[in-house]
């Protein structure tokens, strides 16, 4: 299992972060050049990285490469790189702390109250100047999906896929890494007020733009 440590060595600079962390529980698979995490009750897979100290705690639990482990941990998400196999995943999960490791039994333990999950839900709004409807879905596994469609057209909607994470009690970061299945990173930081989310800027690649004319205001669906 020594080969499992090579991704962490290569990306060890990703582990340290000052961002707020979120709580995750799910299944971990480690193998040669493979470190994958699947949240409970989800089909999503995140590339995951550990520090060398964290790997030393995990590796003795693995009898064979690609055996599943059940883990509970805290960490935060960052965009995958454009090059290599990382681009096949929505995000990289950087582990801050491992709280539990055990053999996987195809079940998940109830998680403690997780304040970040208050963001989970569907949010939408229709433009006041057109029939464009924007819908944002924030899922419990921290995946996110944005769709844009014209309410008066029969065309297929434009779809973006990515992830979300809380940045505090009233701010949430939403990062899209796939635009119509093409790799493109966009970021919006929404501020929560009652049942609405509002963002007035978005970052596309390395450039920041104002969301004209009045920003993006989304209402939570009941």
GROMACS elastic network, one bead per residue, 0.5 to 0.9 nm:
[ bonds ]
;  ai    aj funct       b0    kb
    1     4     6  0.54920   500
    1     5     6  0.77517   500
    1    30     6  0.85521   500
    1    31     6  0.71378   500
    1    32     6  0.75637   500
    1    59     6  0.71102   500
    1    62     6  0.81318   500
    1    63     6  0.88396   500
    1    64     6  0.78430   500
    1    65     6  0.66047   500
    2     5     6  0.57524   500
    2     6     6  0.77041   500
    2    32     6  0.83572   500
    2    59     6  0.85408   500
    3     6     6  0.56499   500
    3     7     6  0.83975   500
    3    31     6  0.71862   500
    3    32     6  0.51323   500
    3    33     6  0.68434   500
    4     7     6  0.68712   500
    4     8     6  0.79702   500
    4    30     6  0.62100   500
    4    31     6  0.53254   500
    4    32     6  0.51620   500
    4    33     6  0.61126   500
    4    34     6  0.69024   500
    4    35     6  0.74883   500
    4    55     6  0.85504   500
    4    59     6  0.83304   500
    4    65     6  0.84103   500
    5     8     6  0.54181   500
    5     9     6  0.62798   500
    5    10     6  0.88078   500
    5    32     6  0.83986   500
    5    33     6  0.81500   500
    5    50     6  0.86835   500
    5    52     6  0.74691   500
    5    55     6  0.70401   500
    6     9     6  0.50636   500
    6    10     6  0.62054   500
    6    11     6  0.86540   500
    6    32     6  0.81095   500
    6    33     6  0.67136   500
    7    10     6  0.51113   500
    7    11     6  0.61164   500
    7    12     6  0.80862   500
    7    32     6  0.88023   500
    7    33     6  0.60400   500
    7    34     6  0.75170   500
    7    35     6  0.76420   500
    7    49     6  0.71891   500
    7    50     6  0.87343   500
    8    11     6  0.51491   500
    8    12     6  0.52398   500
    8    13     6  0.88597   500
    8    14     6  0.88675   500
    8    15     6  0.86469   500
    8    35     6  0.88570   500
    8    48     6  0.88314   500
    8    49     6  0.55644   500
    8    50     6  0.57310   500
    8    51     6  0.63054   500
    8    52     6  0.69787   500
    8    55     6  0.83051   500
    9    12     6  0.52234   500
    9    13     6  0.85808   500
    9    50     6  0.88795   500
    9    51     6  0.79312   500
    9    52     6  0.74469   500
   10    13     6  0.80472   500
   11    14     6  0.56064   500
   11    15     6  0.75838   500
   11    49     6  0.73048   500
   11    50     6  0.87673   500
   12    15     6  0.56152   500
   12    16     6  0.80829   500
   12    49     6  0.76363   500
   12    50     6  0.73843   500
   12    51     6  0.61923   500
   12    52     6  0.80396   500
   13    16     6  0.65889   500
   14    17     6  0.73561   500
   14    49     6  0.78122   500
   14    50     6  0.89025   500
   14    78     6  0.88367   500
   14    94     6  0.66671   500
   15    49     6  0.69316   500
   15    50     6  0.65499   500
   15    51     6  0.63590   500
   15    75     6  0.89024   500
   15    93     6  0.89443   500
   15    94     6  0.53120   500
   15    95     6  0.64500   500
   15    96     6  0.71057   500
   16    51     6  0.87505   500
   16    94     6  0.79652   500
   16    95     6  0.86250   500
   16    96     6  0.75214   500
   17    20     6  0.83888   500
   17    21     6  0.89752   500
   17    75     6  0.89607   500
   17    76     6  0.81370   500
   17    94     6  0.83041   500
   17    96     6  0.81089   500
   18    21     6  0.85985   500
   19    75     6  0.89234   500
   19    76     6  0.70828   500
   19   167     6  0.73275   500
   20    75     6  0.81360   500
   20    76     6  0.71258   500
   20   165     6  0.85797   500
   20   166     6  0.73324   500
   20   167     6  0.58392   500
   20   168     6  0.71594   500
   21    74     6  0.59240   500
   21    76     6  0.50257   500
   21    77     6  0.85615   500
   21    95     6  0.88807   500
   21    96     6  0.74295   500
   21   165     6  0.81590   500
   21   166     6  0.80231   500
   21   167     6  0.82726   500
   22    73     6  0.84293   500
   22    74     6  0.54003   500
   22    75     6  0.55440   500
   22    76     6  0.60308   500
   22    77     6  0.87629   500
   22   114     6  0.81875   500
   22   115     6  0.89181   500
   22   116     6  0.68386   500
   22   165     6  0.70170   500
   22   166     6  0.74111   500
   23    72     6  0.75405   500
   23    73     6  0.59951   500
   23    75     6  0.67715   500
   23    76     6  0.86607   500
   23   111     6  0.86429   500
   23   114     6  0.69041   500
   23   116     6  0.81005   500
   24    39     6  0.66734   500
   24    40     6  0.84342   500
   24    71     6  0.81785   500
   24    72     6  0.58043   500
   24    73     6  0.54006   500
   24    74     6  0.59191   500
   24    75     6  0.75601   500
   24   111     6  0.86503   500
   24   141     6  0.79849   500
   25    38     6  0.83098   500
   25    39     6  0.57172   500
   25    40     6  0.61383   500
   25    70     6  0.75306   500
   25    71     6  0.57240   500
   25    73     6  0.63687   500
   25    74     6  0.86288   500
   25   100     6  0.89624   500
   25   108     6  0.74324   500
   25   109     6  0.82221   500
   25   111     6  0.75325   500
   26    37     6  0.68712   500
   26    38     6  0.55377   500
   26    41     6  0.81622   500
   26    42     6  0.87993   500
   26    69     6  0.83513   500
   26    70     6  0.57333   500
   26    71     6  0.57291   500
   26    72     6  0.66877   500
   26    73     6  0.89666   500
   26   104     6  0.89876   500
   26   107     6  0.86481   500
   26   108     6  0.67710   500
   27    36     6  0.82419   500
   27    37     6  0.56695   500
   27    38     6  0.52302   500
   27    39     6  0.64404   500
   27    40     6  0.70827   500
   27    68     6  0.62213   500
   27    69     6  0.55397   500
   27    71     6  0.61009   500
   27    72     6  0.87420   500
   27   104     6  0.69845   500
   27   106     6  0.84596   500
   27   108     6  0.87734   500
   28    35     6  0.73843   500
   28    36     6  0.57772   500
   28    38     6  0.65923   500
   28    39     6  0.88417   500
   28    48     6  0.86567   500
   28    66     6  0.87210   500
   28    67     6  0.83100   500
   28    68     6  0.55540   500
   28    69     6  0.51079   500
   28    70     6  0.62509   500
   28    71     6  0.67133   500
   28   104     6  0.86450   500
   29    34     6  0.74271   500
   29    35     6  0.58862   500
   29    36     6  0.52464   500
   29    37     6  0.65223   500
   29    38     6  0.85959   500
   29    65     6  0.80639   500
   29    66     6  0.52208   500
   29    67     6  0.61145   500
   29    68     6  0.50443   500
   29    69     6  0.66687   500
   30    33     6  0.80733   500
   30    34     6  0.55276   500
   30    36     6  0.66111   500
   30    37     6  0.89566   500
   30    59     6  0.87197   500
   30    62     6  0.83306   500
   30    65     6  0.62700   500
   30    66     6  0.51876   500
   30    67     6  0.71570   500
   30    68     6  0.77229   500
   30    69     6  0.88388   500
   31    35     6  0.65961   500
   31    36     6  0.89792   500
   31    64     6  0.85630   500
   31    66     6  0.50728   500
   31    67     6  0.83025   500
   32    35     6  0.82918   500
   32    65     6  0.74870   500
   32    66     6  0.84963   500
   34    47     6  0.80415   500
   34    48     6  0.88119   500
   34    66     6  0.84071   500
   35    46     6  0.85328   500
   35    47     6  0.59044   500
   35    48     6  0.54895   500
   35    49     6  0.68451   500
   36    45     6  0.63321   500
   36    46     6  0.57363   500
   36    48     6  0.55180   500
   36    49     6  0.85670   500
   37    44     6  0.84180   500
   37    45     6  0.55635   500
   37    46     6  0.52106   500
   37    47     6  0.63536   500
   37    48     6  0.61112   500
   37    93     6  0.81176   500
   38    41     6  0.85039   500
   38    42     6  0.67041   500
   38    43     6  0.69236   500
   38    44     6  0.58697   500
   38    46     6  0.64203   500
   38   141     6  0.85767   500
   39    42     6  0.56038   500
   39    43     6  0.78046   500
   39    44     6  0.69963   500
   39    45     6  0.74072   500
   39    46     6  0.84781   500
   39   140     6  0.88388   500
   39   141     6  0.57756   500
   39   142     6  0.87459   500
   40    43     6  0.85276   500
   40   107     6  0.79558   500
   40   108     6  0.63143   500
   40   141     6  0.74497   500
   41   108     6  0.84179   500
   41   140     6  0.89724   500
   41   141     6  0.79415   500
   42    45     6  0.82104   500
   42   140     6  0.86358   500
   42   141     6  0.64595   500
   44    89     6  0.86981   500
   44    90     6  0.84300   500
   44   141     6  0.75374   500
   44   143     6  0.75583   500
   45    89     6  0.69165   500
   45    90     6  0.79066   500
   45    91     6  0.85814   500
   46    77     6  0.88745   500
   46    89     6  0.60475   500
   46    90     6  0.66636   500
   46    91     6  0.56990   500
   46    92     6  0.57338   500
   46    93     6  0.62199   500
   47    80     6  0.82398   500
   47    86     6  0.71254   500
   47    89     6  0.66175   500
   47    90     6  0.83760   500
   47    91     6  0.65963   500
   47    93     6  0.60842   500
   47    94     6  0.87159   500
   48    91     6  0.86469   500
   48    92     6  0.55951   500
   48    94     6  0.60311   500
   48    95     6  0.72795   500
   49    92     6  0.74714   500
   49    93     6  0.64736   500
   49    94     6  0.53812   500
   49    95     6  0.63375   500
   50    53     6  0.79130   500
   50    54     6  0.57081   500
   50    55     6  0.61207   500
   50    94     6  0.67545   500
   50    95     6  0.56927   500
   50    96     6  0.81479   500
   51    54     6  0.51356   500
   51    55     6  0.62804   500
   51    56     6  0.87350   500
   51    95     6  0.78521   500
   51    96     6  0.87820   500
   52    55     6  0.50584   500
   52    56     6  0.62642   500
   52    57     6  0.88434   500
   53    56     6  0.52023   500
   53    57     6  0.66822   500
   53    58     6  0.89925   500
   54    57     6  0.52264   500
   54    58     6  0.64141   500
   54    59     6  0.88138   500
   54    95     6  0.86119   500
   54    97     6  0.81396   500
   54    98     6  0.75043   500
   55    59     6  0.58432   500
   55    60     6  0.88831   500
   56    59     6  0.56773   500
   56    60     6  0.72147   500
   57    60     6  0.66599   500
   57    61     6  0.78184   500
   57   101     6  0.89626   500
   58    61     6  0.56358   500
   58    62     6  0.72065   500
   58   101     6  0.74343   500
   59    62     6  0.54112   500
   59    63     6  0.84517   500
   60    63     6  0.75118   500
   61    69     6  0.80601   500
   61   101     6  0.80561   500
   61   102     6  0.74222   500
   61   103     6  0.76894   500
   62    65     6  0.69775   500
   62    66     6  0.83089   500
   62    67     6  0.65072   500
   62    68     6  0.81149   500
   62    69     6  0.77773   500
   62   103     6  0.84869   500
   63    67     6  0.71608   500
   64    67     6  0.56982   500
   65    68     6  0.88520   500
   67   103     6  0.86274   500
   67   104     6  0.85423   500
   68   103     6  0.68574   500
   68   104     6  0.56571   500
   68   105     6  0.87998   500
   69   101     6  0.67327   500
   69   102     6  0.57481   500
   69   105     6  0.83753   500
   70   100     6  0.77960   500
   70   101     6  0.57867   500
   70   102     6  0.53267   500
   70   103     6  0.57807   500
   70   105     6  0.75966   500
   70   106     6  0.82879   500
   70   107     6  0.83632   500
   70   108     6  0.76768   500
   71    98     6  0.74092   500
   71    99     6  0.74139   500
   71   100     6  0.52986   500
   71   102     6  0.66393   500
   71   103     6  0.86939   500
   71   104     6  0.83851   500
   72    97     6  0.88407   500
   72    98     6  0.62550   500
   72    99     6  0.53158   500
   72   101     6  0.68029   500
   72   111     6  0.86210   500
   73    95     6  0.69489   500
   73    96     6  0.74106   500
   73    97     6  0.55866   500
   73    99     6  0.51551   500
   73   100     6  0.69474   500
   73   101     6  0.89232   500
   74    94     6  0.85529   500
   74    95     6  0.60753   500
   74    96     6  0.54630   500
   74    97     6  0.52909   500
   74    98     6  0.66062   500
   74    99     6  0.77048   500
   75    93     6  0.65026   500
   75    94     6  0.53366   500
   75    97     6  0.68528   500
   75    98     6  0.88813   500
   76    92     6  0.82616   500
   76    93     6  0.57129   500
   76    94     6  0.54493   500
   76    95     6  0.68835   500
   76    96     6  0.75896   500
   76   165     6  0.74861   500
   77    91     6  0.60381   500
   77    92     6  0.55049   500
   77    94     6  0.61889   500
   77    95     6  0.89600   500
   77   163     6  0.78023   500
   77   164     6  0.80266   500
   77   165     6  0.74020   500
   78    90     6  0.89475   500
   78    91     6  0.56141   500
   78    92     6  0.52696   500
   78    93     6  0.66464   500
   78    94     6  0.76202   500
   78   163     6  0.88554   500
   78   175     6  0.85944   500
   79    87     6  0.87769   500
   79    89     6  0.87334   500
   79    90     6  0.69209   500
   79    92     6  0.60639   500
   79    93     6  0.89627   500
   79   162     6  0.85962   500
   79   163     6  0.87231   500
   79   175     6  0.76858   500
   79   176     6  0.85017   500
   79   177     6  0.68241   500
   79   185     6  0.74217   500
   80    83     6  0.86329   500
   80    86     6  0.54103   500
   80    87     6  0.55393   500
   80    88     6  0.80988   500
   80    89     6  0.66303   500
   80    90     6  0.66250   500
   80    91     6  0.50751   500
   80    92     6  0.56373   500
   80   177     6  0.79133   500
   81    84     6  0.74617   500
   81    85     6  0.85511   500
   81    86     6  0.57771   500
   81    87     6  0.56806   500
   81    91     6  0.88569   500
   81    92     6  0.88660   500
   82    85     6  0.85142   500
   82    86     6  0.70985   500
   82    87     6  0.51493   500
   82    88     6  0.88893   500
   82   183     6  0.72448   500
   82   184     6  0.87542   500
   83    86     6  0.68590   500
   83    87     6  0.62748   500
   84    87     6  0.62959   500
   84    88     6  0.83002   500
   85    88     6  0.55899   500
   85    89     6  0.78752   500
   86    89     6  0.57927   500
   86    90     6  0.85271   500
   86    91     6  0.81807   500
   86    92     6  0.79473   500
   87    90     6  0.74594   500
   87    91     6  0.84617   500
   87   177     6  0.88159   500
   87   183     6  0.73027   500
   88    91     6  0.89435   500
   88   183     6  0.88923   500
   89    92     6  0.75001   500
   89   177     6  0.86957   500
   90   143     6  0.80219   500
   90   161     6  0.75158   500
   90   162     6  0.54271   500
   90   163     6  0.68633   500
   90   176     6  0.80536   500
   90   177     6  0.60160   500
   90   178     6  0.74997   500
   91   162     6  0.73328   500
   91   163     6  0.70262   500
   91   177     6  0.77772   500
   95    98     6  0.72751   500
   98   101     6  0.75482   500
  101   104     6  0.88514   500
  102   105     6  0.88367   500
  104   107     6  0.72856   500
  104   108     6  0.86956   500
  105   108     6  0.81150   500
  108   111     6  0.83909   500
  111   114     6  0.74995   500
  113   117     6  0.85341   500
  114   117     6  0.57351   500
  114   118     6  0.79051   500
  115   118     6  0.58356   500
  115   119     6  0.83842   500
  115   166     6  0.89483   500
  115   169     6  0.83894   500
  116   119     6  0.61335   500
  116   120     6  0.80856   500
  116   165     6  0.73954   500
  116   166     6  0.57988   500
  116   167     6  0.89599   500
  116   168     6  0.85547   500
  116   169     6  0.82393   500
  117   120     6  0.53805   500
  117   139     6  0.85791   500
  117   140     6  0.64596   500
  117   142     6  0.88020   500
  117   166     6  0.87204   500
  118   121     6  0.82269   500
  119   138     6  0.69195   500
  119   139     6  0.84794   500
  119   140     6  0.86785   500
  119   165     6  0.87635   500
  119   166     6  0.78105   500
  119   172     6  0.79026   500
  120   137     6  0.76928   500
  120   139     6  0.53934   500
  120   140     6  0.59574   500
  120   142     6  0.84170   500
  121   136     6  0.83357   500
  121   137     6  0.59906   500
  121   138     6  0.53868   500
  121   139     6  0.66039   500
  121   140     6  0.85557   500
  121   220     6  0.70330   500
  121   221     6  0.74175   500
  121   222     6  0.87006   500
  122   135     6  0.70529   500
  122   136     6  0.57818   500
  122   138     6  0.64060   500
  122   139     6  0.85031   500
  122   219     6  0.83571   500
  122   220     6  0.58693   500
  122   221     6  0.56424   500
  122   222     6  0.82988   500
  123   134     6  0.82890   500
  123   135     6  0.56458   500
  123   136     6  0.50538   500
  123   137     6  0.63924   500
  123   138     6  0.83302   500
  123   195     6  0.89517   500
  123   196     6  0.78172   500
  123   197     6  0.78463   500
  123   218     6  0.54907   500
  123   219     6  0.51083   500
  123   221     6  0.56140   500
  124   133     6  0.70933   500
  124   134     6  0.54444   500
  124   136     6  0.60976   500
  124   137     6  0.86663   500
  124   217     6  0.82136   500
  124   219     6  0.53608   500
  124   220     6  0.65808   500
  124   221     6  0.70784   500
  125   132     6  0.85171   500
  125   133     6  0.57645   500
  125   134     6  0.55197   500
  125   135     6  0.67122   500
  125   216     6  0.83979   500
  125   217     6  0.68739   500
  125   218     6  0.51216   500
  125   219     6  0.62173   500
  125   220     6  0.89722   500
  126   129     6  0.86813   500
  126   130     6  0.77071   500
  126   131     6  0.64615   500
  126   132     6  0.56762   500
  126   134     6  0.62985   500
  126   135     6  0.88141   500
  126   151     6  0.87461   500
  126   218     6  0.86365   500
  127   130     6  0.53679   500
  127   131     6  0.61807   500
  127   132     6  0.55597   500
  127   133     6  0.64356   500
  127   134     6  0.80582   500
  128   131     6  0.76663   500
  128   132     6  0.86450   500
  129   132     6  0.84104   500
  130   133     6  0.86308   500
  130   150     6  0.82620   500
  131   149     6  0.81854   500
  131   150     6  0.53008   500
  131   151     6  0.55761   500
  131   152     6  0.66890   500
  131   153     6  0.89334   500
  132   148     6  0.67280   500
  132   149     6  0.56227   500
  132   151     6  0.64163   500
  132   152     6  0.86767   500
  133   147     6  0.80380   500
  133   148     6  0.57119   500
  133   149     6  0.54218   500
  133   150     6  0.60361   500
  133   151     6  0.65908   500
  134   146     6  0.71167   500
  134   147     6  0.58258   500
  134   149     6  0.68575   500
  134   150     6  0.89889   500
  134   218     6  0.79977   500
  135   145     6  0.80926   500
  135   146     6  0.55712   500
  135   147     6  0.52717   500
  135   148     6  0.66206   500
  135   149     6  0.87601   500
  135   218     6  0.78617   500
  136   144     6  0.72591   500
  136   145     6  0.58424   500
  136   147     6  0.67038   500
  136   218     6  0.80165   500
  137   143     6  0.83025   500
  137   144     6  0.55076   500
  137   145     6  0.51280   500
  137   146     6  0.63580   500
  137   147     6  0.86631   500
  138   141     6  0.85124   500
  138   142     6  0.66803   500
  138   143     6  0.63452   500
  138   145     6  0.68905   500
  138   146     6  0.89916   500
  138   163     6  0.78986   500
  138   164     6  0.68890   500
  138   174     6  0.86955   500
  139   142     6  0.54408   500
  139   143     6  0.54778   500
  139   144     6  0.61455   500
  139   145     6  0.85049   500
  139   163     6  0.87001   500
  139   164     6  0.84733   500
  140   143     6  0.73316   500
  141   144     6  0.87760   500
  141   163     6  0.87289   500
  142   162     6  0.86547   500
  142   163     6  0.54907   500
  142   164     6  0.53416   500
  142   165     6  0.65912   500
  143   161     6  0.75965   500
  143   162     6  0.58146   500
  143   164     6  0.61735   500
  144   160     6  0.83161   500
  144   161     6  0.58370   500
  144   162     6  0.50249   500
  144   164     6  0.59719   500
  144   174     6  0.72676   500
  144   175     6  0.79094   500
  144   176     6  0.74877   500
  145   159     6  0.71234   500
  145   160     6  0.56601   500
  145   162     6  0.62671   500
  145   163     6  0.77082   500
  145   176     6  0.77053   500
  146   158     6  0.82139   500
  146   159     6  0.58363   500
  146   160     6  0.50693   500
  146   161     6  0.65104   500
  146   162     6  0.85575   500
  146   176     6  0.81803   500
  147   157     6  0.60906   500
  147   158     6  0.55413   500
  147   160     6  0.63754   500
  147   161     6  0.88577   500
  148   157     6  0.54191   500
  148   158     6  0.51307   500
  148   159     6  0.66786   500
  148   160     6  0.87615   500
  149   152     6  0.87966   500
  149   153     6  0.78204   500
  149   154     6  0.88529   500
  149   155     6  0.75379   500
  149   156     6  0.71938   500
  149   158     6  0.64871   500
  150   153     6  0.53193   500
  150   154     6  0.78300   500
  150   155     6  0.76507   500
  150   157     6  0.77286   500
  151   154     6  0.79446   500
  153   156     6  0.85920   500
  154   157     6  0.88398   500
  158   179     6  0.79716   500
  158   180     6  0.65660   500
  159   178     6  0.82935   500
  159   179     6  0.62901   500
  159   180     6  0.54644   500
  159   181     6  0.82418   500
  160   176     6  0.60817   500
  160   177     6  0.74239   500
  160   178     6  0.54963   500
  160   180     6  0.60696   500
  160   181     6  0.77658   500
  161   175     6  0.83080   500
  161   176     6  0.52909   500
  161   177     6  0.61128   500
  161   178     6  0.50968   500
  161   179     6  0.67087   500
  161   180     6  0.81980   500
  161   181     6  0.81469   500
  162   174     6  0.75475   500
  162   175     6  0.55938   500
  162   178     6  0.64270   500
  162   185     6  0.86256   500
  163   173     6  0.84186   500
  163   174     6  0.60302   500
  163   175     6  0.54708   500
  163   176     6  0.63690   500
  163   177     6  0.79253   500
  164   172     6  0.69616   500
  164   173     6  0.55353   500
  164   175     6  0.61351   500
  164   176     6  0.85425   500
  165   171     6  0.89609   500
  165   172     6  0.57948   500
  165   173     6  0.54470   500
  165   174     6  0.68072   500
  165   175     6  0.87812   500
  166   169     6  0.74025   500
  166   170     6  0.80164   500
  166   171     6  0.61286   500
  166   173     6  0.61292   500
  166   174     6  0.87846   500
  167   170     6  0.76181   500
  167   171     6  0.52628   500
  167   172     6  0.52304   500
  167   173     6  0.64141   500
  167   189     6  0.86080   500
  168   171     6  0.53991   500
  168   172     6  0.71502   500
  169   172     6  0.84096   500
  169   192     6  0.85027   500
  170   190     6  0.82737   500
  170   191     6  0.56640   500
  170   193     6  0.73958   500
  171   189     6  0.66720   500
  171   190     6  0.55814   500
  171   192     6  0.60406   500
  171   197     6  0.87083   500
  172   188     6  0.83997   500
  172   189     6  0.56625   500
  172   190     6  0.53364   500
  172   191     6  0.66538   500
  172   192     6  0.78022   500
  172   197     6  0.87957   500
  173   187     6  0.71245   500
  173   188     6  0.60263   500
  173   190     6  0.64307   500
  174   186     6  0.83060   500
  174   187     6  0.57797   500
  174   188     6  0.53600   500
  174   189     6  0.61679   500
  174   190     6  0.76148   500
  175   185     6  0.68399   500
  175   186     6  0.56348   500
  175   188     6  0.64998   500
  175   189     6  0.85375   500
  176   179     6  0.73853   500
  176   184     6  0.72631   500
  176   185     6  0.55308   500
  176   186     6  0.51751   500
  176   187     6  0.64098   500
  176   188     6  0.87227   500
  177   181     6  0.89070   500
  177   182     6  0.81821   500
  177   183     6  0.57933   500
  177   184     6  0.51507   500
  177   186     6  0.66732   500
  177   187     6  0.88613   500
  178   181     6  0.52007   500
  178   182     6  0.52302   500
  178   184     6  0.54371   500
  178   185     6  0.70198   500
  178   186     6  0.88475   500
  179   182     6  0.50286   500
  179   183     6  0.63169   500
  179   184     6  0.59218   500
  179   185     6  0.82276   500
  180   183     6  0.84627   500
  181   184     6  0.88969   500
  184   204     6  0.78479   500
  184   205     6  0.73432   500
  185   203     6  0.81827   500
  185   204     6  0.60692   500
  185   205     6  0.56166   500
  185   206     6  0.89947   500
  186   202     6  0.68995   500
  186   203     6  0.54271   500
  186   205     6  0.62753   500
  187   201     6  0.87131   500
  187   202     6  0.55625   500
  187   204     6  0.65774   500
  187   205     6  0.84120   500
  187   208     6  0.89868   500
  188   199     6  0.65606   500
  188   200     6  0.83471   500
  188   201     6  0.65474   500
  188   203     6  0.65456   500
  189   198     6  0.82083   500
  189   199     6  0.60587   500
  189   200     6  0.85122   500
  189   201     6  0.76886   500
  189   202     6  0.75372   500
  190   197     6  0.55443   500
  190   198     6  0.50191   500
  190   200     6  0.82121   500
  190   216     6  0.88918   500
  190   217     6  0.89634   500
  191   196     6  0.81602   500
  191   197     6  0.54749   500
  191   198     6  0.52263   500
  191   199     6  0.65233   500
  192   195     6  0.72444   500
  192   196     6  0.57641   500
  192   198     6  0.66189   500
  193   196     6  0.53723   500
  193   197     6  0.64890   500
  193   198     6  0.79913   500
  194   197     6  0.83964   500
  195   218     6  0.85627   500
  195   219     6  0.60264   500
  195   220     6  0.53966   500
  195   221     6  0.84943   500
  196   217     6  0.67665   500
  196   218     6  0.54848   500
  196   220     6  0.59008   500
  197   216     6  0.80356   500
  197   217     6  0.57932   500
  197   218     6  0.51406   500
  197   219     6  0.65879   500
  197   220     6  0.78368   500
  198   215     6  0.71428   500
  198   216     6  0.56093   500
  198   218     6  0.63734   500
  198   219     6  0.89765   500
  199   202     6  0.76454   500
  199   211     6  0.76805   500
  199   215     6  0.57643   500
  199   216     6  0.53125   500
  199   217     6  0.67587   500
  199   218     6  0.88863   500
  200   209     6  0.86743   500
  200   210     6  0.59473   500
  200   211     6  0.51442   500
  200   212     6  0.76246   500
  200   213     6  0.88582   500
  200   214     6  0.70177   500
  200   216     6  0.61359   500
  200   217     6  0.85983   500
  201   208     6  0.68417   500
  201   209     6  0.55796   500
  201   211     6  0.51433   500
  201   212     6  0.85464   500
  201   215     6  0.70379   500
  201   216     6  0.85518   500
  202   207     6  0.84693   500
  202   208     6  0.56999   500
  202   209     6  0.54067   500
  202   210     6  0.64672   500
  202   211     6  0.66256   500
  203   206     6  0.66207   500
  203   207     6  0.55278   500
  203   209     6  0.61049   500
  203   210     6  0.87998   500
  204   207     6  0.54842   500
  204   208     6  0.63075   500
  204   209     6  0.76723   500
  205   208     6  0.81405   500
  209   212     6  0.87461   500
  210   213     6  0.81019   500
  210   214     6  0.89058   500
  210   215     6  0.73713   500
  211   214     6  0.68331   500
  211   216     6  0.67539   500
  212   215     6  0.55531   500
  212   216     6  0.82441   500
  213   216     6  0.88700   500
  214   217     6  0.85108   500
